[in-house]
């Protein structure tokens, strides 16, 4: 069996008594895209920062490429690419210069760095912007440049912390397409995201965490089937007769304001019954999604 690229065991992080990550364990296999999901304050970004050595762990063990991170940080970081949430491009440099200067951190010869920069700018549809100042780029272009920069050293592990936050749908889908192409090359990717559609599309496996702990782990399809079912029935202003029926039949459901969400493996059959027997006005039937799983497990209240 191939050794995992990332192996975290009982990983912990505390800040002045506050426990941000509370004993989580997971593995990332070679060539897969692994997702870390959770609401604000769940511990995702703290975990990511421990993975690339920005913040030392308070406890547990962390091995990357089979080696302990703490003892081999410099060597391991040479094999990693990191795209952080924050835009930290150098505004005083052009698009191409941002890549070339970053390449120096990896001691990449200038000739090779120029070739690699040109290739990456083509890949991310930025070749025509090589000489453009950073302030003239759109948000989508900046995110694509951040991704290009994270690949300048041809990493074996790419860490992406919410790579498409704030992008319009066209830019987001363009980034997804590029990440799918990178996955096809065998690159191992670790991804955090608030977009459930993004996680479902890109991730082979994922875990959902909250309050510093792992809630569930599995493939998107497995998690949807296990925690929601095949389909969801949405009902506006359900009648008391319907509520009594669901309670009597012990059918899983959840009240969300004036709406009712009904979870069932055979949603279409139940949907027909509700329409025929209970005159279910305002009912709709849809496929269950990863977002349903996320909200069921982490709640629907707003987080700061």
C-alpha positions in Angstrom: 0.0 0.0 0.0 1.3 3.4 -0.9 2.3 5.7 2.0 0.0 8.7 2.6 1.3 12.1 1.5 -0.1 13.6 4.7 -0.7 11.8 7.9 -2.1 13.7 10.9 -2.6 11.8 14.2 -4.3 13.5 17.1 -3.3 16.9 15.8 -3.9 19.8 18.3 -3.5 23.5 18.4 -4.2 25.8 21.3 -3.9 29.6 21.6 -3.7 31.0 25.2 -6.0 28.2 26.4 -8.4 28.3 23.5 -8.4 25.0 21.6 -8.7 25.7 17.9 -7.9 22.1 16.7 -8.8 19.3 19.1 -7.2 16.0 18.3 -8.0 15.5 14.6 -6.6 12.6 12.6 -6.7 12.0 8.8 -4.7 10.9 5.9 -4.3 12.2 2.3 -3.4 9.7 -0.3 -1.2 10.3 -3.3 -3.0 11.7 -6.3 -6.3 12.5 -4.6 -8.0 15.8 -3.8 -8.9 15.8 -0.1 -11.2 18.4 1.3 -11.4 20.1 4.7 -14.8 21.6 5.3 -16.4 23.4 8.2 -18.1 26.7 9.2 -16.2 29.7 10.3 -14.1 29.0 13.4 -14.1 25.2 12.8 -10.3 25.0 12.7 -9.8 24.6 9.0 -7.3 27.4 8.4 -5.5 26.6 11.6 -5.0 23.0 10.4 -3.8 24.3 7.0 -1.3 26.6 8.7 0.1 23.7 10.7 0.4 21.6 7.5 2.7 24.1 5.8 4.7 24.9 8.9 3.4 28.5 9.5 2.0 27.5 12.9 3.6 24.7 15.0 1.3 22.1 16.4 0.6 22.0 20.1 0.3 18.3 20.1 -0.1 15.1 18.1 2.1 14.1 15.1 2.2 15.3 11.5 4.1 13.6 8.8 4.3 14.8 5.2 5.9 12.6 2.4 6.5 10.1 5.2 8.7 12.5 7.2 8.0 14.4 10.5 7.2 17.9 9.4 8.8 19.7 12.4 12.2 18.1 11.8 12.2 18.4 8.0 10.3 21.6 7.4 12.7 23.2 4.9 13.0 20.1 2.7 9.3 19.3 2.8 8.3 22.9 1.9 10.4 22.6 -1.3 8.0 19.9 -2.4 4.8 21.8 -1.5 2.8 24.6 -3.2 0.6 26.8 -1.1 -2.3 29.1 -2.3 -3.5 31.1 0.8 -6.8 32.8 1.3 -5.3 36.3 1.3 -4.1 38.1 -1.8 -0.3 38.6 -1.0 0.9 39.3 -4.6 3.5 42.0 -4.8 1.8 45.1 -6.1 5.1 46.7 -7.2 5.8 43.8 -9.6 4.2 42.7 -12.9 2.4 39.4 -13.3 5.4 37.7 -14.7 7.8 39.3 -12.2 5.6 37.9 -9.3 6.3 34.4 -10.6 10.0 35.0 -11.3 10.7 36.5 -7.9 8.9 33.7 -6.1 10.9 31.1 -8.1 14.0 32.4 -6.3 12.8 31.0 -3.0 13.3 27.6 -4.6 16.6 28.3 -6.2 15.2 27.8 -9.7 17.6 29.0 -12.4 16.3 32.1 -14.2 16.1 30.4 -17.6 14.0 27.5 -16.2 11.9 30.0 -14.1 11.0 32.0 -17.2 10.0 28.8 -19.1 7.9 27.6 -16.2 6.3 31.1 -15.7 5.4 31.2 -19.4 3.9 27.7 -19.3 1.9 28.5 -16.1 0.6 31.8 -17.5 -0.6 30.0 -20.6 -2.2 27.3 -18.5 -4.1 29.9 -16.4 -5.0 32.1 -19.4 -2.8 35.0 -18.3 -0.1 34.9 -21.0 -1.4 38.2 -22.4 -1.1 39.8 -19.0 2.6 39.0 -18.3 3.6 42.6 -18.2 0.5 43.9 -16.5 0.6 45.5 -13.0 -1.1 43.6 -10.3 -3.5 46.5 -9.5 -4.9 46.2 -13.1 -6.0 42.6 -12.6 -9.5 41.5 -11.8 -10.2 39.4 -8.8 -10.4 36.2 -10.9 -7.1 37.0 -12.6 -5.4 37.5 -9.2 -6.6 34.2 -7.9 -5.4 32.4 -11.1 -2.0 34.1 -10.6 -1.9 33.0 -7.0 -2.5 29.4 -8.2 0.1 29.8 -10.9 2.6 31.0 -8.3 1.9 28.1 -6.0 2.9 25.7 -8.9 6.2 27.4 -9.9 8.3 24.8 -8.1 6.3 21.9 -9.6 5.1 20.7 -6.2 4.0 17.2 -5.3 1.5 18.5 -2.8 -0.7 21.6 -3.5 -2.5 23.2 -0.5 -5.4 25.4 -1.4 -7.1 27.5 1.3 -10.5 28.7 -0.1 -9.0 29.3 -3.6 -12.2 30.7 -5.2 -13.7 32.8 -2.4 -15.1 36.0 -3.8 -15.0 35.0 -7.4 -17.8 35.4 -9.9 -19.3 32.1 -11.2 -17.4 32.3 -14.5 -14.1 32.8 -12.8 -14.9 30.1 -10.3 -15.7 27.5 -12.9 -12.5 28.4 -14.8 -10.4 27.7 -11.7 -12.3 24.4 -11.2 -11.5 23.4 -14.7 -7.8 24.1 -14.2 -7.7 22.2 -10.9 -9.4 19.2 -12.5 -6.7 19.2 -15.1 -4.0 19.3 -12.4 -5.7 16.4 -10.6 -5.5 14.4 -13.9 -1.7 14.7 -13.8 -1.6 12.9 -10.4 -1.0 16.0 -8.3 -2.1 15.6 -4.7 -4.3 18.4 -3.5 -5.6 19.5 -0.1 -8.5 21.9 -0.3 -10.5 24.0 2.1 -13.7 25.6 0.8 -17.0 27.2 1.8 -18.5 26.2 -1.6 -20.1 22.8 -1.2 -20.5 22.5 -5.0 -16.8 23.0 -5.3 -16.0 20.3 -2.8 -18.4 17.8 -4.3 -16.9 18.4 -7.8 -13.2 18.4 -6.9 -12.8 16.2 -3.8 -12.3 12.4 -3.9 -12.7 12.4 -0.1 -13.3 15.0 2.5 -13.9 15.5 6.2 -16.2 18.0 7.8 -15.0 19.5 11.1 -16.5 21.8 13.7 -15.3 23.3 17.0 -11.9 21.8 16.2 -13.1 18.2 15.9 -13.8 15.9 13.0 -17.5 15.2 12.5 -17.4 12.9 9.5 -15.1 11.7 6.8 -15.8 10.0 3.4 -16.5 10.5 -0.2 -19.1 13.2 -1.1 -21.4 10.4 -2.4 -21.0 8.3 0.8 -21.7 11.3 3.1 -24.8 12.3 1.2 -26.2 8.8 1.3 -25.3 8.2 4.9 -26.6 11.5 6.4 -29.3 12.7 4.1 -30.5 10.1 1.7 -31.0 10.1 -2.0 -33.5 12.9 -2.3 -35.0 15.8 -0.3 -38.6 17.0 -0.3 -39.1 20.6 0.5 -42.5 21.7 1.8 -43.6 25.3 2.3 -46.0 25.8 5.3 -46.6 22.1 6.1 -50.0 21.2 7.5 -50.5 19.6 10.9 -51.7 16.5 9.2 -48.4 16.2 7.4 -46.4 16.7 10.5 -48.4 14.1 12.3 -47.9 11.7 9.4 -44.1 12.2 9.4 -43.9 11.8 13.2 -46.1 8.6 13.1 -44.0 7.0 10.3 -40.7 8.2 12.0 -39.6 9.9 8.8 -36.6 12.1 9.2 -37.4 15.8 8.7 -36.2 19.2 9.7 -38.0 22.5 10.2 -36.2 25.5 8.6 -38.3 28.6 9.3 -41.6 28.1 7.5 -40.2 25.3 5.4 -39.9 21.6 6.1 -37.1 19.4 4.7 -37.9 15.7 4.5 -35.0 13.3 4.1 -35.6 9.9 2.6 -33.8 7.2 0.5 -37.0 6.7 -1.6 -37.9 10.4 -1.9 -39.9 10.0 -5.1 -42.3 7.4 -3.6 -42.8 9.5 -0.5 -43.3 12.6 -2.6 -46.1 10.9 -4.6 -47.8 9.8 -1.4 -47.7 13.2 0.2 -49.2 14.8 -3.0 -51.9 12.2 -3.3 -52.9 11.6 0.3 -52.1 14.9 2.0 -52.6 17.3 -0.9 -49.0 18.6 -0.5 -49.3 22.1 -1.9 -45.9 23.9 -2.4 -43.9 20.6 -2.4 -40.8 20.1 -4.4 -38.5 17.1 -4.9 -34.7 17.5 -5.5 -31.6 15.4 -5.3 -29.7 15.6 -1.9 -26.5 17.6 -1.9 -23.3 17.9 0.1 -24.7 21.2 1.4 -27.6 19.3 3.0 -25.0 17.2 4.8 -23.0 20.2 5.9 -26.0 22.1 7.3 -27.4 19.0 9.1 -24.1 18.4 10.8 -22.9 21.9 11.6 -26.2 23.7 12.0 -27.8 26.7 10.3 -27.0 29.5 12.7 -24.7 32.3 11.5 -21.0 32.2 12.8 -18.8 35.2 13.4 
